[in-house]
Structures are given as C-alpha cells and as structure tokens.
C-alpha cells in the first residue's frame, strides 16, 4: 500500500542506518534552496513582544508587491504552507470529491482524506493543482486548472519562475493560492507561508489560526526578504547555473535527466533504490518514490558541498 505521506528529509533515520554525523550528511532529498536568504538582525522586541497589527500590515504590503497580488484578493500569513494545507479541507464548503493527481505532493490528499473527502481524478467539489508540480516539475496553463467550487493552486516552488505564476486567479471566487517561504528563500525552519485568494475563504482560515499566528522574527524576515528584489533576481540566475551543473554531472554518471526545476531535478536510472544506497554510502541523502522504481530526485548542494557529490559520482 502506498503511504499517504512520503517526504524528503529524515537525516536522523539515514544516520541510524548508514552512520555518520549530521554535519557529514548532505541532504539532497528536498527542494530547499541550499544557500538561504541571510536573516536580518532581530531586535529584542521581535522576540519579547507579541507581534502587532502594523507588522502584519507591513508583511502583507511586501507580499502584495513581490507577487503582484490582485487588490481584490485577501492575503494571510501563517506558520508555513503546511498549516494551510491541513486546514483548507475543513472550510465550510460542500464536501465530496476532490481532484488530485497521484504523482504530486501527497500532503494535500492526506489532508482531504483526513477531513472526510473522497480523493479521485475528476473530483468536482474541489481541486488541487501544484504548480510547478512536486515532484514532476511540470507547469500547467490556466486552461489546465480544474474549475471547481474550491480551487487550490499550490505555488510553493513557483518563485523560481514568477512569470508562470497564476496569481491573477487569486481574485476569483473559491480560489486559494499557496506560497511557501521554505523553498526559494531556503528558510524552511522559519515556518512562514501565505494563503492568497477569495476573501471569504481567507477570513475562515484566519479564524482557525487565531492571533499572532506568525512569530516576530518570522515577520521581520518575511518583510526583509520580500522587499529584497535584487536578491531574488540574483538567486534565480545562480539556481539556473547550479541546476545545469547538476544535470551535467548526473548525465556523465549514466543518469538521464527527466524533469526538474532549478531547485530539484528528477533523473531516470536503472534502479533508483541502488542509486540511493550508493549515495547514502557517501553520506548523501536523495529521494525515491513509491510509484516509480526508476526515478531519483536530487536537490542542489550548497557551493562548498559540490566536491562531496562529485566524489560520490
């Protein structure tokens, strides 16, 4: 039986099986930017006081400018996109069948099932589109997005290609677009994400989170990062170069590039399990999938960790 939840990460389990220390391991099993945004200097107030409304307004203003959010759409910051994924199926909409493809981020299906929904291709009551898809990296056109009463578009990885965002659809009734702060900015531990869309649905989500749903340091970091457009442009350029370097290395080792974004690449290999174990023997964690024995996915290493990958190959 295919597990409902399957993720990258899990260095502790890899250490238990293959040995080594956390510092020795190179985690390429996720699509997190390995060279994250530099944290701002926090004030004592960021840590010691409850966040106030003005801080949330500043974060929303920065988000609207960075993502070009339609004025008709509402914006809600929360403790990571996963917090919204878990709550969305419990919104006061007519429950029934939700359309979610098999080869996609499996937290969506798990959350809908837990809330009593039926998950099936062609579901008419709701739909989830991950754009670009994780793990297949495919982008979709607007016409490919199912038009359902509840339409979720997960753009957690879309900041690598902002020109392909469907953020304009956030102005449409029944639509929620999710943004993650952990992928492109490389700050997964910050736990910051956004739900953007139908004001009525966003208001419901806001009630489920309660006050002060984002910490003071996360607010300060989000404001700084979303205002730093130069960093975003330079990072996209670096990621493109690093993704090509990864493709060249893997192709030379006999792996066939299949699909990818500039944050993660999928390769077709003869035996994904054997490839994963080979990398693990060099203290490198990669990702394989329950629905393919030939797919191997790798994220990117930080600039000082490329020699470890090259040695393993």
Sine and cosine of phi, psi and omega as CSV:
sin_phi,cos_phi,sin_psi,cos_psi,sin_omega,cos_omega
0.00,0.00,0.76,-0.65,0.00,-1.00
-0.94,0.35,0.77,-0.64,-0.01,-1.00
-0.91,0.42,0.55,-0.83,0.01,-1.00
-0.93,0.36,-0.52,0.85,-0.03,-1.00
-0.82,-0.57,0.84,-0.55,0.00,-1.00
-0.61,-0.79,0.84,-0.54,-0.12,-0.99
-0.70,-0.72,0.20,-0.98,0.23,-0.97
-0.99,0.16,-0.13,-0.99,-0.03,-1.00
0.99,0.11,-0.18,-0.98,0.01,-1.00
1.00,-0.05,0.69,0.72,0.03,-1.00
-0.87,0.49,-0.57,0.82,-0.02,-1.00
-0.87,0.49,-0.65,0.76,0.03,-1.00
-0.93,0.37,-0.60,0.80,0.03,-1.00
-0.91,0.42,-0.64,0.77,0.04,-1.00
-0.90,0.44,-0.66,0.76,0.00,-1.00
-0.89,0.47,-0.53,0.85,-0.04,-1.00
-1.00,0.02,-0.64,0.77,-0.15,-0.99
-0.91,-0.41,-0.11,0.99,0.02,-1.00
0.99,0.10,-0.12,-0.99,0.00,-1.00
1.00,-0.04,-0.02,-1.00,0.04,-1.00
-0.89,-0.45,0.25,-0.97,-0.03,-1.00
-0.86,0.51,-0.63,0.78,0.00,-1.00
-0.91,0.42,-0.49,0.87,-0.01,-1.00
-0.96,0.26,-0.46,0.89,-0.11,-0.99
-0.99,0.16,0.65,-0.76,0.09,-1.00
-0.95,-0.32,0.93,-0.37,-0.06,-1.00
-1.00,-0.02,0.97,-0.25,0.06,-1.00
-0.95,-0.31,0.27,0.96,-0.09,-1.00
-1.00,0.09,-0.17,0.98,0.01,-1.00
-0.92,-0.40,0.12,-0.99,0.05,-1.00
-0.95,-0.30,0.58,0.82,-0.04,-1.00
-1.00,0.04,0.73,-0.69,0.05,-1.00
-0.82,0.57,0.87,-0.49,-0.07,-1.00
-0.98,0.22,-0.11,0.99,0.03,-1.00
-0.84,-0.54,0.99,0.15,-0.20,-0.98
-0.95,0.32,0.22,-0.98,0.09,-1.00
-0.89,0.46,0.67,-0.74,0.00,-1.00
-0.95,0.30,0.81,-0.59,-0.03,-1.00
-0.90,0.44,0.60,-0.80,0.08,-1.00
-0.96,0.29,0.15,-0.99,0.09,-1.00
-0.98,0.18,0.85,-0.53,-0.03,-1.00
-1.00,0.04,0.59,-0.80,0.10,-0.99
-1.00,0.03,0.26,-0.97,0.07,-1.00
-0.87,0.50,-0.54,0.84,-0.01,-1.00
-0.92,0.39,-0.52,0.85,0.03,-1.00
-0.85,0.52,-0.57,0.82,-0.04,-1.00
-1.00,-0.05,-0.55,0.83,-0.25,-0.97
-0.99,-0.15,-0.24,0.97,-0.04,-1.00
-0.86,-0.50,0.39,-0.92,0.08,-1.00
-0.94,0.35,0.66,-0.75,0.03,-1.00
-0.86,0.51,0.64,-0.77,0.00,-1.00
-0.97,-0.24,0.15,-0.99,-0.09,-1.00
-0.89,0.46,-0.54,0.84,-0.03,-1.00
-0.89,0.45,-0.62,0.79,0.04,-1.00
-0.90,0.44,-0.67,0.74,0.03,-1.00
-0.91,0.42,-0.61,0.80,0.04,-1.00
-0.90,0.43,-0.65,0.76,0.01,-1.00
-0.90,0.43,-0.64,0.77,0.03,-1.00
-0.91,0.41,-0.69,0.73,0.03,-1.00
-0.89,0.46,-0.67,0.75,0.02,-1.00
-0.87,0.49,-0.70,0.71,0.01,-1.00
-0.90,0.43,-0.64,0.77,0.00,-1.00
-0.91,0.41,-0.69,0.72,-0.01,-1.00
-0.88,0.48,-0.65,0.76,-0.01,-1.00
-0.94,0.33,-0.67,0.74,-0.07,-1.00
-0.92,0.39,-0.69,0.72,-0.07,-1.00
-0.99,-0.12,0.01,1.00,-0.01,-1.00
0.83,0.56,0.79,0.61,-0.07,-1.00
-0.96,0.27,0.73,-0.68,0.03,-1.00
-0.86,0.52,0.61,-0.79,-0.03,-1.00
-0.89,0.46,-0.41,0.91,-0.01,-1.00
-0.96,0.26,-0.30,0.95,-0.06,-1.00
-1.00,0.04,0.55,-0.84,0.08,-1.00
-1.00,-0.06,0.44,-0.90,-0.04,-1.00
-0.81,-0.59,0.75,-0.66,0.02,-1.00
-0.72,-0.69,0.83,-0.55,0.11,-0.99
-1.00,0.01,0.56,-0.83,0.00,-1.00
-0.52,-0.85,0.02,-1.00,-0.05,-1.00
-0.99,0.16,0.89,0.46,0.02,-1.00
0.99,-0.13,0.49,-0.87,0.03,-1.00
-0.88,0.48,-0.50,0.87,-0.03,-1.00
-0.89,0.46,-0.51,0.86,0.04,-1.00
-0.90,0.43,-0.61,0.79,0.05,-1.00
-0.96,0.29,-0.64,0.77,0.01,-1.00
-0.84,0.54,-0.64,0.77,-0.02,-1.00
-0.95,0.32,-0.49,0.87,-0.10,-1.00
-1.00,-0.06,-0.47,0.88,-0.09,-1.00
-0.83,0.56,-0.67,0.74,-0.01,-1.00
-0.89,0.45,-0.23,0.97,-0.01,-1.00
-0.99,-0.11,0.09,1.00,0.04,-1.00
-0.90,0.43,0.38,-0.92,-0.07,-1.00
-0.99,0.14,0.92,0.40,0.10,-1.00
-0.87,-0.50,0.29,-0.96,0.00,-1.00
-0.91,0.41,0.87,-0.49,-0.02,-1.00
-1.00,0.09,0.45,-0.89,-0.01,-1.00
0.01,-1.00,-0.93,-0.37,-0.04,-1.00
-0.92,-0.40,0.72,-0.69,0.03,-1.00
-0.93,-0.38,0.70,-0.71,0.03,-1.00
-1.00,0.08,0.90,-0.44,0.08,-1.00
-0.59,-0.81,0.79,-0.62,0.03,-1.00
-0.96,0.28,0.34,-0.94,-0.04,-1.00
-0.93,0.36,-0.70,0.71,-0.12,-0.99
-1.00,0.00,0.96,0.29,0.01,-1.00
-0.44,-0.90,0.00,-1.00,-0.03,-1.00
-0.88,0.48,0.89,-0.45,-0.24,-0.97
-0.99,0.15,-0.06,1.00,0.07,-1.00
-0.91,0.41,-0.50,0.87,0.01,-1.00
-0.89,0.45,-0.79,0.62,-0.01,-1.00
-0.89,0.46,-0.65,0.76,0.00,-1.00
-0.88,0.47,-0.66,0.75,-0.02,-1.00
-0.92,0.38,-0.68,0.74,0.01,-1.00
-0.92,0.39,-0.65,0.76,0.04,-1.00
-0.88,0.47,-0.67,0.74,-0.02,-1.00
-0.89,0.46,-0.44,0.90,0.00,-1.00
-1.00,-0.04,0.09,1.00,0.08,-1.00
1.00,-0.06,0.17,0.99,0.04,-1.00
-0.99,0.15,0.37,-0.93,0.17,-0.99
-0.99,-0.13,0.80,-0.60,0.00,-1.00
-0.99,-0.16,0.89,-0.46,-0.03,-1.00
-0.41,-0.91,0.50,-0.86,0.07,-1.00
-0.90,0.43,0.73,-0.68,-0.01,-1.00
1.00,0.08,0.15,0.99,0.04,-1.00
-0.82,0.58,0.66,-0.75,-0.15,-0.99
-0.98,-0.21,-0.24,0.97,-0.08,-1.00
-1.00,0.04,-0.45,0.89,0.01,-1.00
-0.37,-0.93,0.27,-0.96,0.05,-1.00
-0.50,-0.86,0.49,-0.87,0.08,-1.00
-0.81,-0.59,0.82,-0.58,0.08,-1.00
-0.85,-0.53,0.87,-0.50,0.05,-1.00
-0.99,-0.11,0.84,-0.54,-0.22,-0.98
-0.66,-0.75,0.94,-0.33,-0.11,0.99
-0.93,0.38,0.41,-0.91,-0.10,-1.00
-0.94,0.35,0.54,-0.84,0.08,-1.00
-0.87,-0.50,0.95,-0.31,0.45,0.89
-0.94,-0.34,-0.03,1.00,-0.19,-0.98
-0.98,0.18,-0.18,0.98,0.09,-1.00
0.94,0.33,0.17,0.98,-0.04,-1.00
-0.98,0.18,0.65,-0.76,0.12,-0.99
-1.00,-0.08,0.41,-0.91,0.03,-1.00
-0.85,-0.53,0.48,-0.88,0.10,-0.99
-1.00,0.09,0.23,-0.97,-0.01,-1.00
-0.86,0.51,-0.60,0.80,-0.02,-1.00
-0.93,0.37,-0.32,0.95,0.01,-1.00
-0.99,0.10,-0.18,0.98,-0.03,-1.00
-0.99,0.11,0.88,-0.48,-0.01,-1.00
-0.86,0.51,0.70,-0.72,0.03,-1.00
-1.00,-0.08,0.99,-0.15,-0.04,-1.00
-0.84,-0.54,0.29,-0.96,0.00,-1.00
-0.82,0.57,-0.55,0.83,0.11,-0.99
-0.85,-0.53,0.92,-0.40,-0.07,-1.00
-0.88,-0.48,0.90,-0.43,-0.01,-1.00
-0.96,-0.30,0.79,-0.62,0.08,-1.00
-0.86,-0.52,0.93,-0.37,-0.05,-1.00
-1.00,-0.07,0.96,-0.27,-0.02,-1.00
-0.96,-0.29,0.65,0.76,-0.04,-1.00
-0.86,0.50,-0.51,0.86,-0.03,-1.00
-0.96,-0.26,0.08,1.00,-0.19,-0.98
-0.98,0.19,-0.15,0.99,-0.01,-1.00
-0.94,0.33,-0.18,0.98,0.13,-0.99
-0.96,0.26,-0.35,0.94,-0.04,-1.00
-0.64,-0.77,0.94,0.35,-0.10,-0.99
-0.87,0.49,-0.41,0.91,0.00,-1.00
-0.93,0.36,-0.26,0.97,0.00,-1.00
-0.98,-0.20,0.08,1.00,-0.01,-1.00
-0.92,0.39,0.53,-0.85,0.09,-1.00
-0.98,-0.22,0.55,0.84,-0.09,-1.00
-0.87,0.50,-0.43,0.90,0.02,-1.00
-0.88,0.48,-0.46,0.89,-0.01,-1.00
-0.95,0.31,-0.18,0.98,0.02,-1.00
-0.89,0.45,-0.30,0.96,0.02,-1.00
-0.99,0.13,-0.13,0.99,-0.06,-1.00
-1.00,0.05,0.58,-0.81,0.01,-1.00
-0.88,0.48,0.66,-0.75,0.06,-1.00
0.99,0.14,0.05,1.00,-0.08,-1.00
-0.96,-0.28,0.68,-0.73,0.13,-0.99
-0.76,-0.65,0.78,-0.63,0.07,-1.00
-0.94,-0.35,0.76,-0.65,-0.02,-1.00
-0.98,-0.21,0.65,-0.76,0.08,-1.00
-0.80,-0.60,0.69,-0.72,0.01,-1.00
-0.95,-0.31,0.55,-0.84,0.05,-1.00
-0.98,-0.19,-0.09,1.00,-0.09,-1.00
-1.00,0.06,-0.36,0.93,-0.14,-0.99
-1.00,0.04,-0.96,0.28,-0.08,-1.00
-0.90,0.44,-0.67,0.74,-0.01,-1.00
-0.99,0.12,-0.17,0.99,0.08,-1.00
0.93,0.36,0.45,0.89,-0.07,-1.00
-0.87,-0.50,0.83,0.56,-0.05,-1.00
-0.87,0.49,-0.56,0.83,-0.02,-1.00
-0.95,0.31,-0.23,0.97,0.01,-1.00
-0.94,0.34,-0.48,0.88,-0.05,-1.00
0.84,0.55,0.95,0.30,0.05,-1.00
-0.66,-0.75,0.78,-0.63,0.04,-1.00
-0.51,-0.86,0.14,-0.99,-0.07,-1.00
-0.69,-0.72,0.63,-0.78,0.20,-0.98
-0.91,-0.41,0.80,-0.60,-0.13,-0.99
-0.76,-0.65,0.78,-0.62,0.04,-1.00
0.35,-0.94,-0.58,-0.81,-0.06,-1.00
-0.75,0.66,0.89,-0.45,-0.06,-1.00
-0.82,0.57,-0.58,0.82,-0.01,-1.00
-0.92,0.40,-0.68,0.73,0.00,-1.00
-0.94,0.33,-0.63,0.77,0.01,-1.00
-0.91,0.42,-0.59,0.81,0.04,-1.00
-0.89,0.45,-0.62,0.78,0.07,-1.00
-0.89,0.45,-0.71,0.70,0.02,-1.00
-0.88,0.48,-0.62,0.79,-0.01,-1.00
-0.87,0.50,-0.65,0.76,0.00,-1.00
-0.91,0.41,-0.55,0.83,-0.02,-1.00
-0.96,0.29,-0.38,0.93,-0.04,-1.00
-1.00,0.04,-0.45,0.89,-0.05,-1.00
0.97,0.23,-0.01,-1.00,-0.03,-1.00
-0.97,0.24,0.34,-0.94,0.09,-1.00
0.83,0.56,0.68,0.73,-0.10,-1.00
-0.96,0.27,-0.19,0.98,0.05,-1.00
-0.82,-0.57,0.70,-0.72,-0.05,-1.00
-0.95,0.31,0.34,-0.94,0.04,-1.00
-0.84,0.54,-0.75,0.66,0.04,-1.00
-0.88,0.48,-0.59,0.81,0.03,-1.00
-0.92,0.39,-0.62,0.78,0.06,-1.00
-0.89,0.46,-0.73,0.69,-0.01,-1.00
-0.88,0.47,-0.66,0.75,0.00,-1.00
-0.92,0.38,-0.69,0.73,0.00,-1.00
-0.88,0.48,-0.68,0.73,0.02,-1.00
-0.88,0.48,-0.71,0.70,-0.02,-1.00
-0.91,0.41,-0.73,0.68,-0.08,-1.00
-0.93,0.37,-0.69,0.72,-0.02,-1.00
-0.94,0.34,-0.27,0.96,0.05,-1.00
-1.00,-0.04,-0.13,0.99,-0.09,-1.00
-0.99,-0.15,0.97,0.23,-0.07,-1.00
-0.93,0.36,-0.51,0.86,0.03,-1.00
-0.90,0.44,-0.68,0.74,0.04,-1.00
-0.86,0.50,-0.66,0.75,-0.01,-1.00
-0.89,0.46,-0.70,0.71,-0.01,-1.00
-0.91,0.42,-0.69,0.72,0.00,-1.00
-0.91,0.41,-0.60,0.80,0.00,-1.00
-0.92,0.39,-0.66,0.75,0.03,-1.00
-0.87,0.49,-0.65,0.76,0.01,-1.00
-0.91,0.42,-0.68,0.73,0.01,-1.00
-0.91,0.42,-0.67,0.75,-0.01,-1.00
-0.89,0.46,-0.60,0.80,0.03,-1.00
-0.89,0.46,-0.69,0.72,0.01,-1.00
-0.91,0.41,-0.68,0.74,-0.03,-1.00
-0.93,0.38,-0.60,0.80,0.03,-1.00
-0.90,0.43,-0.62,0.78,0.04,-1.00
-0.92,0.38,-0.63,0.78,0.04,-1.00
-0.88,0.48,-0.67,0.74,0.05,-1.00
-0.89,0.46,-0.72,0.70,0.02,-1.00
-0.85,0.52,-0.69,0.73,-0.02,-1.00
-0.89,0.45,-0.69,0.73,0.00,-1.00
-0.90,0.44,-0.72,0.69,-0.05,-1.00
-0.94,0.35,-0.61,0.79,0.03,-1.00
-0.90,0.44,-0.65,0.76,0.02,-1.00
-0.90,0.43,-0.43,0.90,0.00,-1.00
-1.00,0.01,-0.02,1.00,0.07,-1.00
0.97,-0.23,0.11,0.99,0.04,-1.00
-1.00,-0.09,0.64,-0.77,-0.05,-1.00
-0.99,-0.14,0.89,-0.45,0.06,-1.00
-0.86,0.51,0.79,-0.61,-0.05,-1.00
-0.95,-0.32,-0.74,0.67,-0.02,-1.00
-0.30,-0.96,0.26,-0.97,0.05,-1.00
0.13,-0.99,0.23,-0.97,0.21,-0.98
-0.92,-0.40,-0.11,-0.99,0.06,-1.00
-0.99,0.11,0.08,1.00,0.09,-1.00
-0.94,-0.33,-0.38,0.92,0.06,-1.00
-0.45,-0.89,0.47,-0.88,-0.04,-1.00
-0.77,-0.64,0.62,-0.78,0.11,-0.99
-0.96,-0.29,0.72,-0.70,0.03,-1.00
-0.85,-0.53,0.59,-0.81,0.07,-1.00
-1.00,-0.09,0.84,-0.54,-0.05,-1.00
-0.78,-0.63,0.18,-0.98,-0.05,-1.00
-0.95,0.32,-0.59,0.81,-0.02,-1.00
-0.51,-0.86,0.98,-0.20,-0.11,-0.99
-0.89,0.45,-0.60,0.80,-0.01,-1.00
-0.89,0.46,-0.69,0.73,0.01,-1.00
-0.91,0.41,-0.65,0.76,0.05,-1.00
-0.88,0.47,-0.68,0.74,0.00,-1.00
-0.89,0.46,-0.67,0.74,0.01,-1.00
-0.93,0.38,-0.58,0.81,0.06,-1.00
-0.88,0.47,-0.72,0.69,0.04,-1.00
-0.90,0.44,-0.65,0.76,-0.03,-1.00
-0.89,0.46,-0.53,0.85,0.04,-1.00
-0.91,0.41,-0.30,0.95,0.08,-1.00
-0.97,-0.24,0.28,0.96,0.02,-1.00
0.89,0.45,0.67,0.74,0.07,-1.00
-0.84,-0.55,0.84,-0.55,-0.02,-1.00
-0.99,-0.11,0.83,-0.56,0.03,-1.00
-0.88,-0.47,-0.07,-1.00,-0.04,-1.00
-0.77,-0.63,0.70,-0.72,0.15,-0.99
-0.85,-0.53,0.12,-0.99,-0.16,-0.99
-0.76,-0.65,0.55,-0.83,-0.04,-1.00
-0.94,0.35,-0.29,0.96,-0.05,-1.00
-0.97,-0.24,0.15,0.99,0.08,-1.00
-0.43,-0.90,0.77,-0.63,0.04,-1.00
-1.00,-0.07,0.14,0.99,-0.01,-1.00
-0.86,-0.51,-0.07,1.00,-0.02,-1.00
-1.00,-0.09,0.76,-0.65,0.10,-1.00
-0.80,-0.60,0.78,-0.62,-0.01,-1.00
-0.91,-0.42,0.69,-0.73,0.03,-1.00
-0.77,-0.63,0.71,-0.71,0.21,-0.98
-1.00,0.09,-0.19,-0.98,-0.05,-1.00
-0.98,-0.22,0.58,-0.81,0.11,-0.99
-0.99,0.10,0.36,-0.93,0.15,-0.99
-0.92,0.38,0.26,-0.97,-0.14,-0.99
-0.86,0.51,-0.50,0.86,-0.04,-1.00
-1.00,-0.02,0.07,1.00,-0.05,-1.00
-0.93,-0.37,0.05,1.00,0.04,-1.00
-0.86,0.50,-0.62,0.78,0.00,-1.00
-0.85,0.52,-0.54,0.84,0.03,-1.00
-0.92,0.40,-0.65,0.76,0.06,-1.00
-0.92,0.39,-0.69,0.72,-0.02,-1.00
-0.89,0.45,-0.61,0.79,0.03,-1.00
-0.91,0.42,-0.61,0.79,0.00,-1.00
-0.92,0.39,-0.48,0.88,-0.03,-1.00
-1.00,0.04,0.00,0.00,0.00,0.00
